[in-house]
Amino acid sequence: MRVLVVEDHARLAQSVARVLRREGMAVDIAYDGTVALERTAEVDYDVVVLDRDLPGVHGDRVCHELTREPLRTRVLMLTAAGALADRVRGLTIGADDYLPKPFAYPELVARIRALGRRTQTALPPVLTHGDLTFDPAQRVASRGGTRIGLNPKELAVLEYLLGARGRVVSAEELLERVWDAATDPFTTTVKATMNRLRSKLGEPALIETVPRAGYRL
């Protein structure tokens, strides 16, 4: 899942990003509304976590711009104002969900995952391929009943490949959906991650490399 965190308080934005990255999400940060609109014009995010009180372009305006066209991006609005009128305002301008500050990180993660599912083709609660299973909610992968120790990025790649249901996924697509904007587009990180994932999944090999095209399960 690709997420943009729009929050002008740097420490909070970085803290949220760390939590979401530990959950296997690719996270970019914008500290004001102007940069948020620039980023969303360039990247097709699954979810935008949007603070309402932003410098530059106000969060309400950012939300309006993001939701006036039928895009796949979902908006989770954050605000220190928890009054009913503020929540109603956030939802009426197009936000898909609303979370007042302060918030608990587990709830934030759960809400983002719920919104992310709306942007994707409906998938079963547990993804399978042969004797390989992956539980997205628990972030647990196993093969033949044995749990596989994967890091968050390996889990995210596996989830994306399973969700593709046999479709060939290019390295460029993986970079866009699983890694964030800080990743060098010419890096070999996709290949290196795929090699580690193949090794951990064991034999017989499950991930196929399609020459000049990408990867598939």
Secondary structure, DSSP 8 states (H G I E B T S, - for coil): -EEEEE-S-HHHHHHHHHHHHHTT-EEEEESSHHHHHHHHHHS--SEEEEESS-SSS-HHHHHHHHHSS--S-EEEEEES--SHHHHHHHHHTT-SEEEESS--HHHHHHHHHHHHHHTS----SSEEETTEEEETTTTEEEETTEEE---HHHHHHHHHHHHTTT--B-HHHHHHHHS-TTS-TT-SHHHHHHHHHHHHH-SS---EEETTTEEE-
